[in-house]
Amino acid sequence: MTISLLRGDFALVWWSGLISMTGSWMLSAALPAFVYLTTRSVLAASLMFVASLLPRVLLGGWAGSLADRYDRRVLLAALNALAALSLLPLLALDARSLWLVYVVEVLETLVLLPLGPAENSLLPALVSNDTLPRANALNALNNNLARLVGPALGGVMLTWGGLDLVVLVDVASYVLAALLIWRVRYRGAKSMTSEEPVKRAWRSGLAVVWRSSALRLLTLAMAVGAIGEGVFGVLLAPFVTSVLGGDARAYGLVISAQAIGGLVGGVVAARYAHRWEAARLLTWGSVGLGLVDLAMFVYPLWLPIVPPAVALMVLAGIPASFSGAAWATLMQRHASDAVRGRAFGVAGQLSAVGVFAGVGIANLAREAAWIVPVISTHAATLLLGGILLGALGRRAGLWSRGEVDLDGRGAAPARSQSEG
């Protein structure tokens, strides 16, 4: 049944995402390495992260409105083509023009901002309502496969052919992704009237999320979890080296285990996600992931070695994949097609704000003794999100399959759609 989803329009979107994301992960691994090897400055490499995060913080909600304004198939194809063009200035990069790295990072991020909301909004039109959890799980599998393969390929290509080779392959991946999306047969009507200003559409997205108790709770849980993600992203390397006593190879092993766990979790979720209510999966997935992460952060207090962390990172992939697929499914079911892009855009923007806050919190761990207490914020935010979902989910209507209308004031039953 899961394999049967990988055909038709959904398969084209899935392969498009896998190819473009693999290229993106290649460049994401190679570019910071190039900057650091050229400048020997950690700050210069860290500024790339800021350059990619700020557009999400400032414009994420606006990007979601574009996913409701235009035919999502055309928009996805155009965004991939523009992303390919945005990378071309890197071919002129040398030690005297490193400023191009930050310009391109901002440009590429701006171009790709509407891509996530557009793809998440298009998905319910390509698969049936009952198979939506599996389709979202397959997308999570897609993401983790790219995350596992991309950085390794990027490192190899950087060594063999330099940064130009990595850039050209990433450009080609975007072009191929655009061509695949263009072959999608589904034709969707524009959800927004062309006369509606984008600024007002963004405000209406905020209103939709606020007026729907289900969307409000889902967005809050995501934003809270994003704070922990920001902390975790900054402190994972210090945790492995200073707390577990590992080296660069151990850190690479832990990162690989994270991607492998995502692959394992994606396969399991794609096979079994349809058997339980999405709200139950999200609640228990958040709690389960929080408990696994908490175990990983505290066991070194008694046994500071690397292997248990590797095993726990793989294990964490299962609840992470279930909760991720369930969250996307609930957002898709509780936001009508007319506002779905804006709902995902607002959630993405607030998540970026959460990550930004988490990066600030991570800076509290300026001494090794503070790493475990601060990185445990990641587990705490996941557990808090799970508790909020469990306590408020039924009251918010997460167990129903209703959709909000454009103003978020009413609800209509979700309709099952045939697979494309």
N, C-alpha and C positions, 0 to 999 in steps of 0.2 A: 504493500500500500504506500509506504514511504517513497520507494523508488518510482512508483507510478506518478508521483507529483513532479518528478524531474522530466517533464515533457511539455510541449506546447509553450505558451507564453511565459509561464512561471519558470520553465527551464532556461529560456533566453535571459530573463532577468537574473536568475541565479548565477548562471555562468558569467554574465556581464559583471556582476558584483564580485565574483571570485577573481576574475582576471584583473579588474581595475584595482581591487584592494591588495592583491599580491604585488602589483607594481608599486602601489603607494607604500606598502610596508618595506619594499626593497629600498626605496628612496629615503624613507623615514629612518632606516638603519644606517644608510651610507652617508647621508648629508651631515648629520651631527658628527659622525666620525671624521669626515673630511674637514669640517670647521675646526674641530678640536686638534686634529693633526697639523693643520695649517697655523693655528694661533696658539696652541697649547693653553687655551683659556677655557676653564669650565664655565665662566660667565657668558662667554660668546656662544657656547653651545646651549646654555640654559635659556638665553634670549630667544632661541628658536621656539621653545615651548611656549613662551609668553606670546610670541608673534602668532602662533597658531590658535591660542586660547582666546585672546582678546576679541577677535571678530565673533566668536561664538557667544561670548558674554554680552556684547553690545547689540548684535544683529540676529541672533538665533530665531526670535519670534517673527521678525520681518521675513526671514527666509522661508519660514513655514507658510506664510501667506502666499508666496509665489507658487507653492505646490498646490494651492487651491485656485489660483488665478488661471493657470495654463493647463493644457492637456499634459498629463503627467508623463506619458510616453515621450512626447516631443521634448518636454523639459529635461528628462533624464538623458536623452541622447545629446541635447545641446550642452548640458552641463559637463558631460564627459569630454565632448569635443573642446569646449572652452578650457577645461582643466589641462588638456594636452597642450594647448597654446600657451597657457600660463607658465609652463615649465621651460619653455624654449630659452628664456634669458639665462638659464643656468649653464647653457652651452658656452657662454662668454665669461664664465666665472674664473677668476684667478685670485691670487693672494691679495691683490690691490683692490678687488671689487667684491669683497665679501658682503658688502651691504646688499648686493643682489639676492643673497640667500634670504634675508628678512623680507624684502619686497616680494619675492616669489612665494614665500611661506604665507604671507598675508593674502596675496592674490589667489593662490590655490584654495586656501581656506574659505575665502569669500565666495569663490565660484562653487565650491562643493557644499556650502551650507544648506541649500535647499534639497540636496540629493537625498539625505536620510528621510526627511518628512515626505518627499515625493514618492520614494520607494515604499515606505510603510503605508502610505495612503493608497497606493496603487494595488498593493497585494490583495486586499479583500475582493477586488474585482477579478482577480485571476484564479482564485481557488474558492472552494465552497466554504461556508461558515464552519462546518464541522471539521474540515481539514486545516483551518487557519492556524491552530497551535502547532501542528506538524510543519507547516510551511515556515512559520517563524523560527522553529527549532532548526530547520534546514538552513535558514539564513544565518543563524548563530554558528552552525557548523562551518558554513562558508567563511565567516569572519575569522574563526579560529584556525582554519586551514591556511588562509592567507597569512595570518599572524605567525604561524609556525614556519611556513616555507619562505615567505617574503624576505625577512631579515637575513636568513642564511644565504639566499641568492644575492641579495644586495651586497653582503660582505665579500662574496666570491667575485662578483662582477667588479666591485671597487678595486680589488686586488689585481684582477686580470686586465681590465680595460679602462680603469679610472672612472671618475665621476660621470664623464660624458656618456659612457656606455650605460650606466644605470639610468641616467636621465632619458636617453633614447628609448630604452626598453619600457620605462614607465610611460612615456608619451605614446608608444605603440599600444600599451595595454589600455589606455584611455580611448584611443581611436577604435580598437577592436570592440571595447565595451559599448561605445556609441553605436557601432554598426549592428551589434547584436540587439540592442534595445530598439533600434529602428525597425527591426524585423518583427517586433511584437504586433500581433494582429488586433489586439484590443484597442478600440478607439473610445476615449472617454470625453464626455462633454466638459467644458469649463465649469468649475464649481462656483466661481465668482463672476459677477458681471464686470465687463471691462471698464465700466464707468466708476467702479468703486475704487477710491484711492488706496494704495498699498498701506499707508500709515493708518487709515481707519480700519483696514482689514486686520492689521496687527493688533489694534486695540480690541477688535471684536474677538480675536483669538484669546486674548487675556480674559475677556468677559465670558467666553464659552467655558474655559477651564474653571473660572471662579464660580459660575452659576451651576455647574454640574458637580454634585458632591462626589461622584465616582472619579471624574477626571481630576478634580481638586486633590483627592486623596492619592491617586496614582502619581500625580506630579510631585506632591509633597514627599512621598516615599522615595521617589527617584532622586529628588534634590538632596534629601538627607543622606542617602547612600552615596551620592557624588562627593560629599564632604570627605567621607572615608576614603573614597577612591583617590582624591587628591593627596591625602596623607600617605596612603599606601604607595602611590607612584613615586613619591619623593624619597620615602624612607626604606623601600625594599632593599636597595643596594647597601645602605648602611646597616640594615638589619642582618643581611647575609654576612657581611664582612666583619662588623664590629660585635655583633651578638652571637652569631653562629661560628665565627672564626673562619669563615670561608674566604676564597680568593675570587678573582675574576672568572675563573672556570666554574666555580661553584655557583656564582651569580647567574652565569649563562645556563647552567643546569636547572636552576630554579625557574628561570624565565621559560625555558623549554618545557618544563613540567607544567607550567601554567597553561601554555598553548595545548599541550597534549591532553590535559584535563578538560579543556574546552572542547577538544575534538571528541573525547570519550563521552562527555556530557551531552554534546550535540547529537551524537548517534543515539544515545539512550533516550533523550527527550524527543527526537524525531520519531522514535518507535513507540513511545508510551505516553506522550504528553496529552493525547486526546482522551485518555481514560479517566481523568479527574477534572473537576471544575478548574478553570484557569485561576480563579481567585484563591482557591486552596493551594494550588501549585505555587503561586506567587508568595503567599504568606509563609508556607512551610519552607519554600526554597530560600527565602530571605533569612529565616531563622536558622535553617541548616547551614547555609553559607557562613553566617555570623559565628556559629558554634565551631565550625571547622577552622575558620580564621583565628578565632580566639585560642583554640588549642595550639595552632601553629605559633602564635605570638608568645604564649606562656610556657610551653614545654622547655625552651632553652634555659629557663630559670633553674632547671634541675639537670638538663642534658643538652648542653650547647653544641650540637653536631648538626650537620647538614641533611643527612638522609631522611629523617622524619619530615622535614620541611618539604622535600621533594615529593614524598608520598602524599602529604596533606594537600599540596598544590594540585596534584592530579585528582584527588578525591573532591576538592572544592569545585571542580569543573562540572560535576553532576548537578548539585543544587543551583549553581550559577546559571547553567543552561536552561534548566526548568523555569527558574524565576524570570530570566530574561525573555524567554519565549512567551511566558504567561503575561508579563507586563505589556509587551507589544500587542498581544491578542486582546487584552482588556481595553487598551487604548483604542484599537481599531473598532471594537464592538460598541464602545460607549461614545464614540464621536461619529457623527454622520459624515457621509462622503463630502458634504459641502464644507465642513470645517475641520476635517481630519488633519490636513497639512498644518493648519494653524495650531491645533492642539499638540501635535508632535513638535512643532517649532518652539512653542512656549516651554514645553517640558525640556527640550534640549537646551534652551537658553538658561533656564533656572538650574539645570544640571551643571552647565558650564560655570555658573556663579558658585555652585557648591564646590566644584573642583578647585576653583580659584581660592575659595576660603580654606579648603583643605591644604593647599600648598602653603598658605600662610601659617596654619596650625602646625604643619610639619616642621617649620623653622624653629619651633619651641624646643625641639630635640637637638640642641647644640652640643650636648655632651652624650657620651655613649649610654650613661645610666638612664637617660630620658627616652631612649629609642623605643623600648618595649611599652612603657605607658602611653606614649603618643601614638605609635602605630596601632595600638589596640583600639584607637578611635574608629578604625575601619570596621572592626567587629562590632563595636558598640552601635555604630550608625545602622548597620545591617539588622542587628537585633531590634533596635528601636523601630526601624521601618516595618519589620515583621510584626511587632507588637501593635503598632498603629493599624496595620492592615487587618490583623486578627480582631482587634477591638472595634474597629469602625467600618470594616468592609461590608458587612450585611446591611448596616444602616445606610451606607452610601450607595447601595445597590450593585455592588460588584458581582454578586451572584446572579444578577439578571443579565439579559443580553440586549438591553435597550440602547437606543442611540439618542443623542441630543440633537435638537434642531439648530438652525443657524444662530439663534440668539441664546441657546442653552436653556430655554424656558420650558420646553416640552420634551416628550420622549416618544419614540416610535419603535416598534419591535424591529429587531435586526432581521434582514432577509437573507436566506441562504442563496448563494449564487453558484451557478454551475462553473465548473473548471473550464479555463480557456484552453 
